[in-house]
């Protein structure tokens, strides 16, 4: 399999998690979702979790050095030597620069950045109905993709909950953070010729299809 180093970029609730999971199933690259990694650290009560919790509860970004360390460790571990899918990282220009520097040290570079674009009103609508499973973080929506049995995960039977940071006032703040700190990455990657933009308002299956086509094309190009 050719090396593919991919980033999924987009506002909270744009469907990065859903698409990341599908990509991982299709292409078997390690998938690093920094939000999931941090939530697991909070649940386990680790030092990182303790440091991150208050930022996450407020809908603020955790400090760059905390999150950069987490990703650098995984890139250095060897498990991502054949490629990776990043979801939720980088979220600031310093994080993007740190990632570039880390890859350069390893003699590697990014293959592509996939921006899943969705407008703010749609995000608020989506996140207010989002439900997540306790066990593995499988994602549902009360209206658009409800579980078969209300409040219970179809995959592992665990209870569904509402993330603290999906409450409407926190969602607004997360969106402000996105526009302020993360959206400059759109230009950052455009300048590097890496940006591929998809309309995240499309049906998730349609978005998956477009991503699959894009990744297959990239694989062919890389394999040449
Ligand atoms: P997510 O599940 O991606 O929406 O992330 C949930 C929360 O985790 C965010 O609101 C931030 O507080 C924190 N977080 C996740 N990834 C990052 C990152 N790359 N930089 C800073 N904070 C992050």
Boltz pocket constraint, residues with backbone or C-beta under 6 A from the ligand:
constraints:
  - pocket:
      binder: B
      contacts: [[A, 12], [A, 34], [A, 35], [A, 36], [A, 38], [A, 52], [A, 55], [A, 56], [A, 57], [A, 59], [A, 60], [A, 61], [A, 62], [A, 63], [A, 67], [A, 87], [A, 88], [A, 89], [A, 90], [A, 91], [A, 92], [A, 95], [A, 165], [A, 174]]
      max_distance: 6.0
